[in-house]
Amino acid sequence: MANLHSDGSFIESSILLQEYGLLVGDRAHLPAHPALSGGYLGLGTESATVTKTLADIGSGVAGTISESGAVVPDDFNPSTVSATVVRKGKGRSRSDFLKTYDRTGMFLEQALAFDAASIRGNTIVGMVAEAAATATADVTPGSGSSLTWAKLQEAKQTLVETGQQFMDGDLLCVLHPKQWSNLETAIIGTGLGDALTHTAEAYNIQYARSIGYQGRYFGIDVFTSTRVPTANGGADSRGALIAPGGVVWAEGLLEDDPDGFMDILDGGRLRIERERDASRAVKAYYYNFLIGVSLGEDARVVTITSDR
């Protein structure tokens, strides 16, 4: 039985919360990926810089000590990483949501949840791409040249050679759709097709309703975004391969307004507010969330520059 707001509008909060929770709980949802969860700094308020101290635990080796010799201790070498939390907002007019109503006029909560989750996911993947593009290491087939699987493997090998530790599925690659299209063409050229690419787990998550996710290839989860930065005067795209800790991020929680018509989702990470304009007889929806993304440890990111 439906509940109603004081203005007569349908309260979709409980169903919306469930639908949104299913979407963001999927492993293919970007913030849940190990490459980003490993760089999570925590919560902060709007405009606040969230800082975390990292130690070099596990990076040293033991030396050979002469008989009756003393071990000279050395200090840990901590470093700090930080991200500044900003507010991101998106407005939708009622006309944008006409497709989310069924023929009886009832709102389809799953459509609203998917729109909200997609917008937040799209925003985060773009911010991740922009932050990762500032890393030092880079592989490229040459300006204006198509990306190849050999170059993707070279980027992975670069991380291995710098001593980065990761397991299958820990790496995240963000590419421009044109870069991805070139890789798909390269798959066809091998004659191996999907036999070259997918693990059993990738089949399970490839079809998740996560914007930009293309599947797992050579243990690398690949996402695409048109917000991948340009390079070489716009001729190329600068995608990136990211190991855990290569990109860091922080977020904030939004509080409910008891006087407003809104839904607080994902433990306060997303707020959907509804605004009624009686003079125009229309209603608008607004998404708000707090997020900050920046480059973490430079050695854990390799940029990939190829034709746009």
Long-range contacts (C-beta under 8 A, 24 or more apart in sequence): 5-261, 7-261, 7-276, 9-261, 9-274, 9-276, 9-283, 10-106, 10-107, 12-107, 12-109, 12-112, 12-263, 13-263, 15-109, 16-109, 16-112, 16-113, 16-263, 16-265, 16-272, 17-263, 17-265, 19-109, 19-110, 19-112, 19-113, 19-114, 20-113, 20-116, 20-117, 20-265, 20-266, 20-270, 21-265, 21-266, 23-113, 23-114, 23-117, 23-209, 23-210, 24-117, 24-266, 26-205, 26-208, 26-209, 26-210, 27-205, 27-208, 28-205, 28-206, 28-208, 28-210, 28-213, 28-221, 29-117, 29-121, 29-208, 29-210, 30-121, 30-124, 30-125, 30-128, 30-172, 30-210, 30-212, 30-223, 31-121, 31-124, 31-249, 33-172, 33-221, 34-169, 34-170, 34-172, 34-244, 35-170, 35-171, 35-172, 35-221, 35-242, 35-243, 35-244, 35-246, 35-247, 36-128, 36-172, 36-242, 36-247, 36-249, 37-244, 38-170, 38-244, 38-245, 39-81, 39-244, 39-245, 39-246, 39-247, 39-248, 39-249, 39-296, 40-248, 40-249, 40-250, 41-81, 41-82, 41-83, 41-248, 41-249, 41-250, 42-250, 43-250, 43-251, 43-252, 43-253, 44-85, 44-250, 44-251, 44-252, 44-290, 44-292, 45-85, 45-252, 45-290, 46-85, 46-86, 46-87, 46-252, 46-290, 47-84, 47-85, 47-86, 48-84, 48-85, 48-252, 49-82, 49-83, 49-84, 49-85, 49-292, 50-82, 50-83, 50-84, 50-85, 50-250, 50-292, 51-80, 51-81, 51-82, 52-80, 52-81, 52-82, 52-248, 53-78, 53-79, 53-80, 54-78, 54-79, 54-80, 54-81, 54-245, 54-297, 59-163, 79-297, 81-248, 81-294, 81-296, 81-297, 82-248, 82-294, 83-248, 83-249, 83-250, 83-292, 83-293, 83-294, 84-250, 84-292, 84-294, 85-250, 85-251, 85-252, 85-290, 85-291, 85-292, 86-290, 86-291, 86-292, 87-288, 87-289, 87-290, 88-120, 88-123, 88-288, 88-289, 88-290, 88-291, 89-286, 89-287, 89-288, 90-119, 90-286, 90-287, 91-284, 91-285, 91-286, 91-287, 92-284, 92-285, 92-286, 92-287, 93-282, 93-284, 94-282, 94-283, 94-284, 94-285, 95-282, 97-285, 112-272, 112-285, 113-265, 114-209, 116-265, 116-270, 116-272, 116-287, 118-211, 119-287, 120-269, 120-270, 120-287, 120-289, 121-210, 121-211, 121-212, 122-211, 122-212, 122-225, 122-227, 123-291, 124-249, 124-291, 124-293, 125-174, 125-211, 125-212, 125-223, 125-225, 125-227, 126-225, 126-227, 126-228, 127-249, 127-291, 127-293, 128-172, 128-174, 128-242, 128-247, 128-249, 128-293, 129-174, 129-225, 129-227, 129-228, 129-229, 129-239, 129-240, 130-227, 130-229, 130-293, 131-247, 131-293, 131-294, 131-295, 132-174, 132-240, 132-242, 132-246, 132-247, 132-295, 132-301, 132-303, 133-228, 133-229, 133-231, 133-238, 133-239, 133-240, 133-303, 134-295, 135-240, 135-246, 135-295, 135-298, 135-301, 135-302, 135-303, 136-298, 137-162, 137-298, 137-299, 137-301, 137-302, 137-303, 138-238, 138-302, 138-303, 138-304, 138-305, 139-302, 139-303, 139-304, 139-305, 140-236, 140-304, 140-305, 140-306, 141-306, 143-231, 143-232, 143-235, 143-236, 143-305, 143-307, 144-232, 144-235, 144-236, 144-307, 145-306, 145-307, 146-182, 146-185, 146-186, 146-306, 146-307, 147-175, 147-179, 147-182, 147-183, 147-186, 147-239, 147-304, 147-306, 147-307, 148-182, 148-183, 148-186, 149-183, 149-186, 149-187, 149-190, 149-196, 149-217, 149-218, 151-304, 151-306, 152-183, 152-217, 152-218, 152-220, 152-241, 152-304, 153-218, 155-241, 155-302, 155-304, 156-218, 156-219, 156-220, 156-241, 156-302, 158-302, 159-241, 159-243, 159-300, 159-302, 162-299, 164-243, 164-299, 164-300, 166-243, 166-244, 168-199, 168-219, 169-201, 169-216, 169-219, 169-221, 170-219, 170-243, 170-244, 171-219, 171-220, 171-221, 171-241, 171-242, 171-243, 172-220, 172-221, 172-223, 172-241, 172-242, 173-220, 173-221, 173-222, 173-223, 173-239, 173-240, 173-241, 173-242, 173-304, 174-223, 174-224, 174-225, 174-228, 174-239, 174-240, 174-242, 175-222, 175-223, 175-224, 175-225, 175-228, 175-237, 175-239, 175-304, 176-224, 176-225, 176-226, 176-228, 176-237, 176-239, 176-308, 177-224, 177-225, 177-226, 178-237, 178-307, 178-308, 179-224, 179-228, 179-237, 179-239, 179-304, 179-306, 179-307, 179-308, 180-214, 180-222, 180-224, 182-306, 182-307, 183-217, 183-222, 230-308, 231-305, 232-305, 234-308, 235-307, 235-308, 236-305, 236-306, 236-307, 236-308, 237-305, 237-306, 237-307, 237-308, 238-303, 238-304, 238-305, 239-303, 239-304, 239-305, 239-306, 240-301, 240-302, 240-303, 240-304, 241-301, 241-302, 241-303, 241-304, 242-300, 242-301, 243-300, 243-301, 244-300, 245-296, 245-297, 245-300, 246-295, 246-296, 246-297, 246-298, 246-300, 246-301, 247-293, 247-294, 247-295, 247-296, 247-301, 248-293, 248-294, 248-295, 248-296, 249-291, 249-292, 249-293, 249-294, 250-291, 250-292, 251-289, 251-290, 251-291, 251-292, 252-289, 252-290, 252-291, 253-290, 254-288, 254-289, 254-290
